Amino acid sequence: MAGNPTEKQNWRQRLRNKYRLVIMHDKTFEVETSVKLSAMNLIVIFSTMFVVLAFLVYLLIVLTPLKSYVAGYSEVNTTRQLLENSATADSLLRQMNANEIYLSNLSKTLKGELDTVVGRDTLTVDEYAAIGLDSISALDRALRQQVEQEDLFSLTSVDPQQTGKENFRSLHFFPPVKGTITSRFDPGEDHYGLDVVAQANTPIKACLAGTVIDSYWNVESGNVIVVQHDYGLISMYKHNSQLLKKRGNFVRAGDVIAVIGNTGELSSGPHLHFELWHNKVAIDPESLIIFN
């Protein structure tokens, strides 16, 4: 006996089977409408309705006061409010205590219980007259000697108000590196500095005290460090193998700021290209510094 074909269909096929939903008139049995559906269509429709309904319920809770009825939400807000109230109460209590102390002192002052008369200084007028204003104490004398020694050995002891381009020779420049000059200052050939050859790993030193305003690398000059000095002076050190100072660092005259190198396309060997500028005008460093 042959079995029923519908019993042999698997569950996937049953989901795809089409069914017709017919709506008929109760008395005339006239078909009003009909819809062809499958089990898969019903699952998709009800799942979509469930997701939409869940989203609408979520919006209803989040955007309305109903969120206060959610378990745990009110506890967090209550705890936060309690902490804020506690901090406010503590500050008010400290202010009240300060006010009480002030009112207590004011009351004692008005009643005469608190002495407000300022006593006379123990040093009389006669004693003031006896003070030797022209005399110098031992501590003051030692301080003056220390300042004089610092000025004596200062490398930039010239008054900045009296220093201009014409008297830079009054400054004590520190040679950045000792070596052989291979290319001199020649503005006509767009060479605004000196090329000084020295051995590899020779330290480069600041010529004057100042602040590092730039420390960078580019294709032509390699590693470059720029120092801003007093009196409108700027010194530049190019083709270094390493930069030992960063932008914003303060350096003294003679401090090591870089290591001589051969970086950049314009370099053909270990050397320092040194430039000195004053108010955007290049200065021949060899007129102020001895490099060998």
LOZASE-166226 format. One record per residue (C-alpha): residue in one letter; x negated, y negated, z negated. Coordinates in steps of 0.05 Angstrom, whole numbers, plus 5000, padded with zeros to 4 digits. Layout:
[A, [X, Y, Z]] ...
***
This chain:
[M, [5000, 5000, 5000]] [A, [4971, 4934, 5021]] [G, [4959, 4883, 4966]] [N, [4986, 4811, 4966]] [P, [4935, 4764, 5002]] [T, [4947, 4708, 4952]] [E, [4923, 4752, 4895]] [K, [4856, 4762, 4930]] [Q, [4842, 4687, 4937]] [N, [4789, 4662, 4890]] [W, [4798, 4602, 4845]] [R, [4765, 4554, 4893]] [Q, [4813, 4571, 4948]] [R, [4871, 4563, 4900]] [L, [4848, 4492, 4885]] [R, [4851, 4476, 4959]] [N, [4918, 4508, 4972]] [K, [4970, 4456, 4992]] [Y, [5037, 4451, 4956]] [R, [5096, 4407, 4976]] [L, [5133, 4367, 4923]] [V, [5204, 4355, 4949]] [I, [5254, 4306, 4918]] [M, [5326, 4323, 4938]] [H, [5395, 4292, 4924]] [D, [5429, 4330, 4868]] [K, [5496, 4336, 4904]] [T, [5482, 4333, 4978]] [F, [5415, 4368, 4974]] [E, [5389, 4317, 5023]] [V, [5313, 4310, 5021]] [E, [5295, 4241, 4996]] [T, [5220, 4247, 5000]] [S, [5165, 4299, 4998]] [V, [5091, 4297, 4981]] [K, [5039, 4348, 5001]] [L, [4988, 4360, 4945]] [S, [4936, 4409, 4923]] [A, [4910, 4427, 4854]] [M, [4846, 4389, 4871]] [N, [4886, 4326, 4887]] [L, [4923, 4330, 4821]] [I, [4857, 4338, 4783]] [V, [4827, 4277, 4818]] [I, [4889, 4235, 4806]] [F, [4895, 4251, 4733]] [S, [4820, 4242, 4721]] [T, [4822, 4173, 4754]] [M, [4882, 4153, 4712]] [F, [4847, 4177, 4649]] [V, [4783, 4136, 4665]] [V, [4823, 4074, 4681]] [L, [4865, 4082, 4618]] [A, [4803, 4092, 4575]] [F, [4771, 4029, 4605]] [L, [4834, 3988, 4591]] [V, [4836, 4012, 4519]] [Y, [4762, 3994, 4511]] [L, [4774, 3923, 4537]] [L, [4835, 3917, 4492]] [I, [4793, 3934, 4431]] [V, [4732, 3893, 4449]] [L, [4767, 3829, 4472]] [T, [4821, 3827, 4419]] [P, [4822, 3825, 4343]] [L, [4836, 3900, 4343]] [K, [4760, 3910, 4340]] [S, [4763, 3892, 4266]] [Y, [4802, 3956, 4253]] [V, [4746, 3999, 4283]] [A, [4712, 4040, 4229]] [G, [4643, 4011, 4211]] [Y, [4650, 3945, 4248]] [S, [4680, 3907, 4189]] [E, [4628, 3936, 4142]] [V, [4570, 3907, 4183]] [N, [4603, 3838, 4186]] [T, [4619, 3840, 4112]] [T, [4547, 3858, 4095]] [R, [4520, 3802, 4138]] [Q, [4568, 3752, 4107]] [L, [4549, 3775, 4037]] [L, [4476, 3764, 4051]] [E, [4489, 3694, 4079]] [N, [4532, 3677, 4019]] [S, [4479, 3702, 3972]] [A, [4425, 3659, 4004]] [T, [4470, 3598, 4002]] [A, [4487, 3611, 3929]] [D, [4413, 3616, 3911]] [S, [4396, 3550, 3945]] [L, [4455, 3516, 3911]] [L, [4433, 3544, 3844]] [R, [4363, 3517, 3853]] [Q, [4390, 3449, 3873]] [M, [4436, 3448, 3812]] [N, [4378, 3465, 3766]] [A, [4336, 3408, 3796]] [N, [4394, 3360, 3788]] [E, [4403, 3381, 3716]] [I, [4330, 3369, 3701]] [Y, [4333, 3301, 3735]] [L, [4396, 3280, 3696]] [S, [4366, 3305, 3631]] [N, [4302, 3264, 3641]] [L, [4344, 3204, 3662]] [S, [4387, 3210, 3600]] [K, [4326, 3215, 3554]] [T, [4296, 3154, 3588]] [L, [4359, 3113, 3577]] [K, [4363, 3135, 3505]] [G, [4291, 3117, 3492]] [E, [4271, 3188, 3477]] [L, [4220, 3190, 3534]] [D, [4159, 3144, 3534]] [T, [4153, 3110, 3601]] [V, [4101, 3057, 3583]] [V, [4038, 3065, 3625]] [G, [3976, 3062, 3582]] [R, [3921, 3013, 3598]] [D, [3862, 3039, 3636]] [T, [3805, 3056, 3589]] [L, [3757, 3017, 3634]] [T, [3760, 2944, 3614]] [V, [3747, 2884, 3658]] [D, [3680, 2874, 3626]] [E, [3661, 2945, 3642]] [Y, [3681, 2934, 3715]] [A, [3634, 2875, 3718]] [A, [3577, 2918, 3692]] [I, [3582, 2966, 3751]] [G, [3522, 2959, 3798]] [L, [3553, 2960, 3867]] [D, [3486, 2952, 3901]] [S, [3455, 3013, 3868]] [I, [3454, 3080, 3906]] [S, [3465, 3145, 3869]] [A, [3421, 3206, 3880]] [L, [3478, 3243, 3914]] [D, [3491, 3185, 3961]] [R, [3417, 3179, 3977]] [A, [3413, 3253, 3995]] [L, [3474, 3248, 4040]] [R, [3444, 3188, 4077]] [Q, [3379, 3225, 4088]] [Q, [3417, 3285, 4116]] [V, [3456, 3242, 4165]] [E, [3392, 3207, 4187]] [Q, [3358, 3274, 4200]] [E, [3417, 3297, 4242]] [D, [3415, 3234, 4283]] [L, [3340, 3242, 4292]] [F, [3345, 3311, 4323]] [S, [3411, 3301, 4359]] [L, [3406, 3314, 4434]] [T, [3462, 3264, 4449]] [S, [3449, 3208, 4401]] [V, [3463, 3152, 4450]] [D, [3523, 3108, 4437]] [P, [3577, 3129, 4487]] [Q, [3601, 3057, 4493]] [Q, [3532, 3035, 4517]] [T, [3518, 3094, 4564]] [G, [3529, 3088, 4639]] [K, [3501, 3117, 4702]] [E, [3441, 3071, 4700]] [N, [3415, 3094, 4632]] [F, [3428, 3169, 4633]] [R, [3353, 3176, 4623]] [S, [3366, 3158, 4550]] [L, [3402, 3225, 4541]] [H, [3364, 3288, 4524]] [F, [3383, 3340, 4576]] [F, [3367, 3413, 4563]] [P, [3343, 3452, 4625]] [P, [3395, 3504, 4642]] [V, [3340, 3552, 4667]] [K, [3266, 3550, 4679]] [G, [3246, 3571, 4749]] [T, [3227, 3551, 4820]] [I, [3270, 3501, 4858]] [T, [3283, 3529, 4928]] [S, [3335, 3480, 4952]] [R, [3339, 3408, 4928]] [F, [3395, 3357, 4922]] [D, [3417, 3335, 4992]] [P, [3487, 3304, 4997]] [G, [3477, 3294, 5072]] [E, [3477, 3370, 5081]] [D, [3535, 3378, 5031]] [H, [3487, 3406, 4980]] [Y, [3505, 3370, 4916]] [G, [3460, 3407, 4868]] [L, [3396, 3447, 4859]] [D, [3381, 3520, 4872]] [V, [3334, 3547, 4818]] [V, [3306, 3617, 4827]] [A, [3291, 3658, 4765]] [Q, [3286, 3731, 4745]] [A, [3348, 3774, 4740]] [N, [3386, 3772, 4673]] [T, [3356, 3704, 4655]] [P, [3404, 3667, 4608]] [I, [3436, 3603, 4633]] [K, [3442, 3548, 4580]] [A, [3485, 3486, 4573]] [C, [3448, 3422, 4590]] [L, [3488, 3381, 4540]] [A, [3540, 3392, 4487]] [G, [3611, 3395, 4513]] [T, [3673, 3436, 4526]] [V, [3683, 3490, 4578]] [I, [3739, 3465, 4623]] [D, [3737, 3521, 4674]] [S, [3710, 3591, 4680]] [Y, [3728, 3628, 4744]] [W, [3706, 3669, 4805]] [N, [3714, 3652, 4878]] [V, [3689, 3682, 4943]] [E, [3637, 3630, 4960]] [S, [3606, 3613, 4892]] [G, [3619, 3677, 4854]] [N, [3623, 3668, 4778]] [V, [3627, 3594, 4761]] [I, [3629, 3558, 4695]] [V, [3643, 3483, 4687]] [V, [3628, 3442, 4625]] [Q, [3656, 3373, 4608]] [H, [3607, 3329, 4569]] [D, [3612, 3260, 4539]] [Y, [3602, 3197, 4579]] [G, [3642, 3224, 4638]] [L, [3590, 3278, 4656]] [I, [3608, 3346, 4684]] [S, [3558, 3403, 4696]] [M, [3571, 3463, 4741]] [Y, [3535, 3531, 4741]] [K, [3547, 3577, 4801]] [H, [3530, 3647, 4826]] [N, [3525, 3677, 4755]] [S, [3528, 3751, 4744]] [Q, [3566, 3743, 4678]] [L, [3604, 3687, 4644]] [L, [3595, 3686, 4568]] [K, [3643, 3629, 4552]] [K, [3716, 3619, 4565]] [R, [3758, 3558, 4580]] [G, [3766, 3515, 4518]] [N, [3702, 3539, 4483]] [F, [3657, 3485, 4454]] [V, [3583, 3492, 4469]] [R, [3522, 3457, 4443]] [A, [3461, 3437, 4484]] [G, [3419, 3499, 4495]] [D, [3475, 3549, 4481]] [V, [3475, 3609, 4529]] [I, [3537, 3605, 4572]] [A, [3523, 3653, 4629]] [V, [3472, 3701, 4660]] [I, [3436, 3686, 4725]] [G, [3462, 3727, 4784]] [N, [3473, 3736, 4858]] [T, [3549, 3732, 4864]] [G, [3587, 3697, 4920]] [E, [3578, 3695, 4996]] [L, [3532, 3634, 4993]] [S, [3481, 3669, 4950]] [S, [3422, 3708, 4978]] [G, [3387, 3727, 4914]] [P, [3387, 3717, 4838]] [H, [3388, 3642, 4827]] [L, [3427, 3586, 4794]] [H, [3462, 3532, 4834]] [F, [3467, 3474, 4785]] [E, [3507, 3410, 4797]] [L, [3515, 3347, 4755]] [W, [3572, 3298, 4766]] [H, [3590, 3231, 4736]] [N, [3660, 3203, 4749]] [K, [3667, 3246, 4813]] [V, [3598, 3224, 4839]] [A, [3543, 3276, 4846]] [I, [3476, 3262, 4811]] [D, [3409, 3291, 4829]] [P, [3395, 3337, 4769]] [E, [3320, 3336, 4783]] [S, [3318, 3261, 4765]] [L, [3341, 3278, 4694]] [I, [3318, 3349, 4680]] [I, [3252, 3386, 4687]] [F, [3264, 3456, 4713]] [N, [3193, 3485, 4715]] 
***
